[in-house]
Amino acid sequence: MFSYRFAMIIQIPVPDSCKLNCVSIILLMNVLKRYLKFSLKRSSQLQGTMAAATQVLACDSTSIVFSLDDQVAISSPETLAALRTAASCLKDFLPVAFPTETVYGLGAIALNAAAALKIFSTKGRPADNPLIVHVSSRRMLQTLLPQNYALSPSYELLIEHFWPGPLTLLFPCDHSLIPDVITAGQPTVAIRMPSHPVARALIAVTDAPLAAPSANSSGKPSPTRAEHVLNDLNGKITVILDGGPCEVGLESTVVDGLHEDGNIRILRPGGITVEDIKRVLVNGFSDVDRPIPQILVHRRDFRDDALEQAPTTPGMKYRHYSPSVPVTLMRISDAPLGIEPLSPSAFLKDLKRSIPHSPDTLRVGLLMPSDSILMKSLISDTTIQWHEFPLGLVSEPAIIARRLFDGLLTLERDGVDLILVEEVPEENEGLAIMNRVKKAAGSSQWITIP
């Protein structure tokens, strides 16, 4: 590039009629030089801004207290400042990641279609996958419901016992309030009240219900720590509120109690178990002259193909919870007729033959209960490099649930070639655990217990 200095050094005789044009050219070159210098500096500043775009703001959950009438008090100035920063982003239609008791959520104001659309574009989420709306109080819930709608006795019992908490309920949707993008055009809307103090406080400080799926790229394992969100969405969102690891570790249970038969249909098992719901309903209806509702679990007690094609709640239609490496479910329960289980050694032999890996060694992640009787038989094969992530005791499924997604994400970052997950009994939290594992796994194999 010619510079102004270079132009001044070269002496070229020119006619007087051309001198003005030459001076103009020199001045123009000088202006261009300064403009380019400014542009490069500005570009560098913008790149630095983008690299540091995602702030992680720590929040102290113990500093947040809700009164009996759902008023929030926040004693930590740092936590209050973080919540106000996040609320400001939400009001500017920027999605914010925040902790809940289930998993970290990616929130936007639920009453604004433009804000909610940012969730879909950030995650790469299909438009026909509806969102769950989060509220901070019963009062906020009432503002979202149709005027003439009254809660059923079943819903009253479930809200009384499990809200705030990991339970989502389907309600009739008031489409004059809630945009179709939230419900995927369905006549119902899924709503819950989170129990995590940071989540509930964020909703209260924003003074608006928040639509929020899990804060991850669509199809990946749900994040249960702020670092999981940062590893996935760094630079795509402005703020992550760090409230520590999630207590439950799996998404909320979704209940549909809107059918005329009065029965409770569990569309997605989660943080509240089928046994918990049954106990509350049995106790609640025992003193009234009314039949106790049946509890029906989707794909266990009933199947609705139309519902799976046009879901009313997340987690029903698409494959979810899958890391970037293959996941195989190891089944140790009785195999169905016609399926011959493999011995552990035969299973590993097949793995080595079928899974692409480096010439040196096959790296396999083990996501298994701490007291697994299968693990010893597997790790005796020293030709495989094992990466263990103990989940907890089989007798403590709540702990296994809490560690499941963390284990999938940790083993993925460890660079394993494959993750093996051992089956757990489908009782209590085990039902939700196996729901997630079956969706994450690309294959399964029955294995004989030594």
Buried (B, 14 or more C-beta within 10 A) or exposed (E): EEEBEEBEEEEEEEEEEEEEEEEEEBEEBBEEBEEEEEEEEEEEEEEEEEEEEBBBBBBBBEBBEBEEEBEBEBEBEEBBEBBBBBBBBBBEBBBBBBBBBBBBBBBBBBBBBEBBBBBBEBBEBEEEBBBBBBBBBEEBBEEBBEEEEEBBBBBEBBBEBBBBBBBBBBBEBBBEBBBBBBBBBBEBBBBBBBBBBBBBBBBBBBEBBBBBBBBBBBBBBBBBBBBBBBBBBBEBBBBBBBBBBBBBBBBBBBBBBBEEEBBBBBBBBBBBBBEBBBEBBEEBBEEEEEEBBEBBBBBEEEEBEEBBEBBBBBBBBBEBBBBEBBBBBBBBEEBEEEEEBBEBEEBBEEBEEEBEBEEEEBBBBBBBBBEBEBBEBBBEBEEBBBBBBBBBEBEBBBBBBBBBBBBBBBBBEEEBBBBBBBBBBBEBBBBBBBBBBBBBBEEBBBBBEE
